[in-house]
């Protein structure tokens, strides 16, 4: 499973949203994608 497939899977679950709340802390080319269920973080990618 690659990143895109995993992201699609997470977003297919009920009440899931995604965001990048830690962008201001990233210094490189990578950012942390976070998935939420009802405003609670459940997965970091």
C-alpha positions as CSV (number, residue, x, y, z in Angstrom):
1,X,0.0,0.0,0.0
2,X,1.4,3.4,-0.9
3,X,0.7,6.8,0.7
4,X,-2.1,7.7,-1.7
5,X,-3.9,4.4,-1.1
6,X,-3.6,4.8,2.6
7,X,-4.9,8.3,2.5
8,X,-7.9,7.3,0.4
9,X,-8.6,4.4,2.8
10,X,-8.5,6.8,5.9
11,X,-10.8,9.3,4.1
12,X,-13.2,6.5,3.3
13,X,-13.9,6.0,7.0
14,X,-16.9,7.8,8.5
15,X,-16.4,11.3,9.8
16,X,-12.7,11.5,8.9
17,X,-11.0,14.7,7.8
18,X,-7.3,15.5,7.1
19,X,-5.1,18.5,7.9
20,X,-1.5,19.5,8.3
21,X,-1.4,21.2,11.7
22,X,2.4,21.1,12.1
23,X,3.4,22.9,8.9
24,X,5.0,25.8,10.9
25,X,7.3,23.3,12.6
26,X,8.6,21.5,9.4
27,X,12.0,22.7,8.2
28,X,12.5,20.3,5.4
29,X,10.5,19.1,2.4
30,X,8.3,16.8,4.5
31,X,5.1,17.8,6.3
32,X,3.0,15.7,8.7
33,X,-0.5,14.8,7.4
34,X,-2.9,14.2,10.2
35,X,-6.3,12.4,10.0
36,X,-9.0,13.3,12.4
37,X,-12.2,11.6,13.6
38,X,-14.6,14.0,15.2
39,X,-11.8,16.5,15.9
40,X,-9.6,13.8,17.5
41,X,-6.3,12.9,15.9
42,X,-6.0,9.2,15.0
43,X,-3.3,8.9,12.4
44,X,-0.1,10.7,11.5
45,X,1.5,10.3,8.1
